[in-house]
Amino acid sequence: MNENETNAPDFNRRDFLKGGSVATLMTMLGGVELLAQTNAEPAAAQSAAAGPKVKVALVGLGLWGREILNTLARVPQAELAAICDTYPAAIKRCARDFPNVPSMGDGQTILANQDIPAVVIATPTHRHKDLVLAALKAGKHVYCEAPLAHTMEDARAIALAAKAARQSVFQAGLQARSDPQQYFVLKFIRAGNVGQAVLARAQWHKKTSWHVQSANAEREKELNWRLDKSISLGLVGEVGCHAIDQTAWFLNAKPRAVSGFGSLLVWSDDGRDVPDTVQAAFEFPGGVRLIYDATLGNSFDGAYEMLYGANAAVMFREGKAWMFKEVDSPLFGWEVYAGKDQFYKETGITLVVDASKPKPPAGQVEDPITSTPLFFALQNFVRNAIDVSQAKKSYLEAYGDADPEGLNEHLAKEVQRRPAAGYLEGFQAAVTVIKANEAILSGQRVLIQPELYELS
């Protein structure tokens, strides 16, 4: 999701991961903070050991595109090769901060440049398909923002093209699937610490109009694509896709049905037809449900996700995870060795598994951008692209290009890719939110047949 705007609305994808300060509240409630082992090196050490780099171009310089640009510039292995947007003002804005990076208004120029092997696509969702298909056809490595598309047809076309492009890295912008913190919590949940899952819920509350103003009526309509239900998946797709995919990932299941409700309650005077307040109930196999709600009408309680189990509940908020154990929860053994602190009326067990992470020298402040899910996602994309490109080069130098299938098998077998959402995960997440948006707009329960998640 992205938008190319003149006046940036007071919305930022970081709001999905951040709410108010909650650490004190969580500990008072008996929360146990779950900390991941990131093994992250200090920024200086990363730069020194960056090794090979890959040239990367960014297409789409809206609000989220600029967030990607600033983050990508901090990935040691990435070399910014070009930035692109159809709107000159967006290019001018970014060029001030990156004057040495070539800028252009036509994405096809980037795709035709054989010296740029990787591209990040952060255009509005309904414009993803043509750019992704052209990039893959040109042999590029592609990072495509989530959701992949606004229709089933486009999402399937993107996924099938990525599946067929076996010599290219394709990554969907579902950042949680590259985040070490989330992988730690995933293993924690899969090990049975939470017990039988009974319920999940997630919310995103932000008082903001989503409306962008422009002196040009035609340009204003283009900028406000998110407010047009013919091309936008609304709140459940443009924001909720991340939390919904994360829950499905943790539950290791895909929803079989979804019921939805949507209302236009606060921002009804600007011609939009996309609800500003939505609720969706996803039905997973075994009777577990995810309740998701989002609103542009109120900011109270911000954004967070919850997974409730028979032994404990886990809250995800501000990039952290907190565990709340039930009094009858069985012991697994690790509790004996874990640090314990008294919080309010409960004893919290602190899982400190990043103790070996090097601390920054005195007076040096860690760059907060390099610890975000977006940073990990872009870093893994770049490093996977480098590994695949080097393996391909080595194979061709040794064996030539007479056996493309042998090359495909070599890349699949020999290249150990870092965690990331691939074409299948991106496609399945898109299917889920497309059907959820359908349920919201119709106010009905919509079945999601298992075959919809399959790629043939």
N, C-alpha and C positions, 0 to 999 in steps of 0.2 A: 504494500500500500504506500502510495505517495501522492503528493499533489504539488503542482507547480503554481505557486501563488505569488501575488504581488505583496499583499499584507498577510503575514503568517498568522493564522488563527492561534489562539492560546491552547493549542493541543500539541502534545509531543508523545511519541511512542514510548519514551521513558516513563510516562505516566502509567503505562500498563504495569510496569514493574515497581513503581514507587508510590507510596502513599505518605501519610504523616509519619512522624517518628514513633515507632511502636516497640522498641527494645525494652523500655522500662515496663510498659503495659504487659508485654508477653511474659516477662520474668515474674511479675507480680501474680500472674495467673497460673504460675507453675510451668511455664514453657521451658523446653529444653532446646537450646539452639543447636542446629545441625550444621556443622562446618565442614566444608570440603577441602580435601588435599588438592591444591591446584598445581603444586610444584612450579609455580610461576617464578621466572628469574627476574631480577631487577631490570628496569628498562635499559640501563646502560649495558648490562651483560647480554640482554637480548639483541641489542643493536650490534654489539661486537661479534656475536655468534650467529648473526642472521643468515649467513651463507648466501646461496643463490637467491635471486629475486625474480619476480615475474611482473611484467607490465600489465597494469589493470586500468580499464576505462570504466567510467561511471556514466550511465545514461539516466537522467532524471534528477533534477537539482531542486526539488521542492523541499519542504520542511524536513521530511525524513531523509531525503536524498542528501541534504547537507549534514545530517547526523552521520550518515554512512561515510560521507567524504571526510569529515573530521576524524572519524574512527579509523578508516582505512589508511589515512596518512600516518597513523601511529603503529600500524602493523609493520614490523621490521622487514619482512620479506616482500612487501608490496611496493611497487614503484608506480606512482600515479602517472599514467601515460596520456590521459585525455579526460575531459569532462564535457558533457553534452546535455543540451536542453533545447526545446523548440522555442522557448521564451527568452529573448535577449536579456531582459532584466535579471532573470535567474542566473544566467551565465556571468553577467557583470558582477553580481553580488558575490559569487564564489571566486571569481577571478581576482578579486581584491585580496582574498586570503591565500590564494594559490596562484600567484602571478606567473610562475614558471611552468604551469601545467597547460598544455594546449587546450583550447576550448572550441567547440563547434556546435552548430545548431542542427546537424543532420546525423542521426545515428548510423545511417548507412555508410558514412565516411569511416566511422570507427570499425564497422564490420568488414569493410573492404581492406583495412590496414592489416597486413599479415604480420607486422611487427608487434601487434597487440594481441596476445593469446587469450586474455581473460577479460570478461566484461561483467559488471554488476548492473542489473536492470532494476531501477527504482521508480519507474513511471507509474501513472495511475493504473490500477489493476486491469481495466478493460483494454489497455494497450500492451499488455505483456506478450500476448501470443505472437504477433507478427515479429516483434524484436527477438524473442527467444528462438523461434523457428529459424530466423535468418542467421542468428549468431551460431546456433548449433550447425547449421548447414555450412557456415564458414569455418567450422572446426574450432570454435572458441570454447573455452571453459566458461560456464555461465552460472552466476548467482542471481536468482530471481526472487524478488520480494514475495512475501505471503500476504494474502492468498494468491495462488498461482493465476487464477482467472475468476471471472464473475459468472461464467456459464460452464455447465458440464462439458459441453463440446470443446470449448477452448482449453479447459483444464486437461481433458483427455488428450487433445492434440499436443499440448506441451509435454505431458508425461511420456507419451509414445515416442515423440521426437527425441527426448532425453534418453529414453531407454535404448533407442537405436544408435545413439551417438556414443558408442562404447569407448572411444578414444578421448572423450571429453569428460571433464568433471561437471556434473550438474548438481547444484545445491539450492534447495528452497529456503527462504528466509525464516524458518522456524527456529529461532535462536536457542531456545531451551535445549534442543537436542545436541548442541555443541558446548553447553555450559558445564564445566566440571562440578559445580555445585549441584546441578540437577541430576547429574549422573551419580553422584554420591547418594542423594536422596532416593533415586530410583533403586539402587542396590539395597539401600536400607529397607525400603518398602517391600521389594521382592524377597528379602530374607525373612519376611514374616513379622517384623517388629511392630507393624501397625495392626496386624491381625486381619480378619475377614473384612474387606471393604464393605461399608454399609451405605455410604452417601458421599457425594462430592458437591461442592458449590464454588462459584467464582463470581466476582463482580468487578465492574469498572464504572465508577461514578466520577464525572467531571463536568462542572458547570461551564460550558463553552458552546458557542453556536455552531461551530463547524463551517460557518459561512465566511467567505472571503469576498471582499469588495474590490471592484475595479471600475475605473472611469469608462471602460469599454464594455458595453453590454454583452457582446459576443465572447469577449475574453472572460468576463465574470462567470458566464455560464460554463465555460470550459474549466475554470478553476474550481467550480463547485460541483464537480462530477460526483462526489460522495453523496450529494443531496438528491440525486436522480436515480430512482429505483430501477430504471431500465439498464443502468450500467454499474450500479453500486450494490454491494452486499450489506451496506449499512453497518451498524454497530457490531452485530454478531459476526460479521465476516472481516471487516477492516480492523477491528480491535480484538474481538473475541476469539479469532482463529488460534491465537497463541495459547490462551488458557485452556481452550477446549481440546486442542491437540495434546497439550501437556497432560491433561487428565486421562485422555484415551491411552497415552503412552504409559503412564503409571499403572493404569488398570489392565494394560496389555489386552485391550479389547476395542472394538469399534461399535458405536451406537447403532441400534436396529430401528429406532424410531425417535422422532422429536416432535414435541408440541411447542407452539410459539404464540406469543402475543406481542403486539407492537402498538404504540400510541404516539401521536404527534400532539404534545401537551404544552410545550413552552415556546418552541421556535416555529410557529405556524404562520408567520406573516411575511415570509420571503419566497413563497412559491414552491418550497420543497415538498416532496412526497415520500421521503424516507423518515420513518419513525425516529423520534428523539429519545424514546424510552422503550426498551425491549426486555422480554423475559423468554427463556427457552428451557425446556426440560428434556434432557437427552436420556433415553432408555438404553442401558447397556445389558448384555446377556447376564442372566442370574438375578435380575431385579434391581441392580444398582443404578442410581440415577445421578446425573449431574444437573444441578440447577444453576443457570447462568442468567445474570441480569446486568444491564448497562443503561446508563442514562446520561444525557447531555444537560439535564435540568437541575442536578444537585451534586455537590462534591463530597458530601459527608461520607466518611469511612473509606474514601479512596478506592484503591484496587487491591485485591488479594485473592488467593485461591485456598480452598480447604479440602482435605481428604480425611474422611472420618472412617476409622476402623474400630473393630471390637476391642482392640487393645490400646489404641492411642489415636489421636488426631494430629494431623500435620498441617500447619499453616505456612503458606508461601507469601512473603511480603518483603518489599525493599531488597530483593535479591537474596534474601535469607530464608531459612526454613526453621520452624519451631515445632517441637513435639510436646504434646500434652498426654501423659499416660493415664490410663484408667487405674483405679485403685486395685482392681483385681487382675491387672496385666501380669502375665507370667514373666519370670526372669529369664534372660537369654544368656547370661554369663558375663557379657561385657560390662554390665552395670557395676560389677565389683571393682573394676579397674578405672572406671570413669570418674572424673572429678565431680564433686557434689557441692551444691550451694543451696542455702535456704532462701526461698523466695515466697514472701507472704505466708501462706499456710502449707506450702508444698515444698518438697525437696526436688530440685531440678537436677537432672543428670546432664552434664555438659559433654558433648561429644567433640573433643578438640582433636581433630585429625590433621590439622595443618601446622602442627608445632614445628615441623622441619622447614617450613617456608621461610626463606631468608627475609630478614627484616631490613627495611631501608636504612641506610646510615643516618646518624643523628643529623637533624636539620633537613633531611631530604624527604619530600612528600611524594607519595606514590601517585601516579597519574590515575585519577578515577576512571577515565575512559578505558584504560587497558584492563579493567576487571569487570566490564559489563558483558552480558550475554552476547551483545552485538559484536564486541571485539573478538570474543572466542569464536563466534560463527565466521566472521570474515577472515580471521587468522587461519582457521582450519581449511576454509575454502582456498586461500592462497597457497598454503603449504601442500594441500592435496594436488592443486594444479601444478605446482613445481615438481612434485614426486612423479606424477603421471607423465608430464612433459619430458623429464629426464629419463624415465624408464623407456618411453617411446623412442627417444633419440638413440639411446644405447642399443635397443633392439634393432632399429633400422641400420645403424652403423655396422652391426654384426651380421645381420641376415638379409638386409635389403627390404624392399617393399613388395616382394612378390607374393607374400603370404599374409594378407590383412587379417584373416581369421586367427592365424597363429599369433599375430601381434595383439589382437583382442584378448585372447586367452592368456597371453603373457601378462598383460596389464591387470587383468582380473585376478590372477594368481599371485603375482609378485609384489603388487603395490598394496601395502597395508594402509588403508585410508583412515584418517582421523574422524572422530564422531561428527556427524552432520546429517541433516534431513535431506534425503535424496529425492528422486522424482516420485517414487511410490509414496513416501510419507507426505510429500507436498500435495500429491494428487488426492490422497485419502483425506487429508485435512480440508482441502478445497471442497470435496464432495460433501463432507459433514456440514460445513458452514453454508454451502449453497442450499442444501435441503433445509437447514435451520432457518435461513432467510425466507425460504418458501413457506415454511410453517408460520413464521412471524407475520408475513404479509397476508396470509390467508386466515390466520387465527385458528388453524386446524392442526390435528396430529398428522404427521407425514411419516410414512414408512420408509426406511432406508434398506432396500434389499441388499444382502451381502454381495451380490454380483456387481453392484454399482462401484464397489471398492476395487474390483479386479481390472487389470490391464491385459488386454489380449493382443 
